Amino acid sequence: MSQDKRLRIFFTGVGGQGTLTATNLLARTALMCGLEVVAGEVHGMAQRGGVVESVLLLGGWKSPKLDHGEADLLLGFEPLETLRAVPYLRQGGIVFSNSDMLPPLSVSLGVSHYPDLDSIKSEVQKVASQCTFLPCRELGTKAGSVQSGNTVLLAAACANGVLPISLEMLAKGITTFLPEKLHASNLEALRLAEAYLKA
């Protein structure tokens, strides 16, 4: 993807996953790449388990607003939240999502039902022209930190060419903007994401 293309990205996950950390890392890396960045509103509960949503617009947008049917790219850090965020995706948009489930409290209490992954994928594919589900939690844990599963998702989008940011620049963003103690696990998560896509 060329650097001059405008791109609207919608992020969704649950509190405690590091969704906002991933949003900030991508925004700061994009700035480092010379891209114009506008960050949208952040919605949701900061508490663990609450829904967290954020917006990032690349390529010279004037307003940090994103309505239903406008996102070019949906990055979902939890499968059910990916499904719930699909209304924000434009027809023919692209989805990268974690496939490892983290059921909300309502499901744990038996108040609501969690659909199976195949059903979620089927619904997402009705809107998305391309949708990729990766075991981010599993790969993050393998990399040394479950939180680095978010880097798996970002790296997959970069490796795919959907984002105008190379894996090399994402690696530089990791070592520039994340605390040093997080470098090793996140760089390994990046490597594991690339290997997973090639497998």
N, C-alpha and C positions, 0 to 999 in steps of 0.2 A: 504494500500500500504506500502511495506517495505521501510525503510529509505535508503537502498542501491540501489534502482531502480533509473535509470536516467530518468529525466523528462524535456521536453522542453515546455515552456509555452509562448504563445503569447498573449499580452494584446492589446486591442484596444478600443478607445473611442473618445470623442471630448473634445477640450479644455474647461476648466472650470468645468469638472466633477470630477477631482481629480484622474485621471487614474494613473498618475505618483506617487502620494502619496500612492495609493494602491499597486503599484509595489514595492516601497521602503519598505512599511510595511511588505509585504510578504517576501521580500529578507532578511530583518533584522531579522524577526521572524524565517526564515529557518536557518540562521546562528546561532541564539540562540538555535535552536534545534540540532545543530551539523552537519547540512547538508552542503555539498560543494555547493557554489553558484557562478554563473557567470552571470553578467548582460550584456545584449546585447545592441545594439545601440537603441537610442530613435529617432524616426522620428516624424515629424509633427509640427504643429503650436502651440505655447504656447498661442496664443490668444484664447479668448472664441469662440467656434464654429469650430475651426480648428481640423483636424484629429490628434490624438495622438496615437502612437504605441510604444510598448516597449517589450523587450524579457527578460525572466528569465530562466536560465538553472540550474537544480538541479542534483547533483549526480556525479560531477567530470568531467564536460565537459572542454575541453582545449580552445575552441574558442567561443567567444560570438556571433556567427553567426547563423542565422536561415533562411533557404531558404524555398521556396514554397514546400508544401508537407511534412514538417518535424515536425511541432508542434504536441505534444501529447495532449496538452490541450489548448483550446482557451477560454480566458475570455473576453467577450464583454460587455462593459459598455453602449452600445447603439446598438439597433437591426440592423440598416442599416450598421453600421460599423462592426458588427459581420458578416453579410453577405459578405461584401467586403473583410473581412480577411479570409474567408473560404479557399482560395487557399493556405494559409500557413499551414492548418491542414492536417495531414496525413490521409489517408483512414482508417477509424475505430477509429479516435481520438475522444476526448470528448469535448463538448462545454457547458459552462455555460454563459448565457447571460441575460442582463437586457431586460425585455419585454416592458418597458416604453419608448416610442419614444421621441427623441429630434431632430426633423427634421433640417437638415443643411440649411444654408442661401439660397442655390440654390433652395431648395424645397419651402421655404417661399416666394421666389420671383417668383415662378411658372416656373422656368427654367428647373427643373428636377422633376421626379416623385418619390414618396416614396411608395414602395410596401407595401401591407398589411402584418400584422404579420404572418398570416397563410402561405403566399407565402414565406416569409423569412424562417420560420421553415421548410417548405418543401424542400427548397434548401439546408439548413444546414444538414438536415437528409440524404441527398444523399451521404454525406461524413462521417458524424459523426456516431459512433456506439451508442452514448448516447448524448442527448442534452436536457438541462434543461433551461427553460426561467422563470425568476422570476421578479415580479414587484419591482425592486430595488428602484426606485425613490419613489414609494408609501410607501414602508416599511421604507426607510430612513427618509422620512418626518414624518412617524408615530413614529419613534425612537427619533425624535427631531431635525434632521438635514438632509436635502436632500443629502448632501455630504456623509453621512454615508451609503447611498445606496451601495457604493462600498464595504463596509464591509459585506453587505448582500451577495454579490457575492462571496467574499473570504470565508465567513463562510459556504456558501452552498457547495463549493468545498471541504472544510475541513470536513464538516459533512458527505459528500458522501463517503469520503475515497479516493478520487482521489488525493488529496494532502497528502504528508507524514507529515502532521502537524495536531495535534488535535485541537478541538475547545478551549480546555483549554489553549493550547500554543498560539493560536491566541489571546485569551483574554489577556494573559500575554504580548504578543507583543503590543497590543493596549495600555495597561497601562504603558509599558516601553518606547515605541518609539513615541507615539503621545502626543501632548500637553495635559495637565491635563483637560483643558476646553472641550476637545473632547472625554474624556473617557466615560462619561455617555451615550451619544447618540450612540457611536460606540459599546459599550457593549450591549446596548439594541438592536441595529441592528443585532448583532450576535445572540441574543436570538430569535428575530423575524424570522430570516432566518431559524434557527433550527426548530422553530414551524411551519413555512410554509411548509417545506419539509415533516414534519410528518403528516400534515393535510390531 
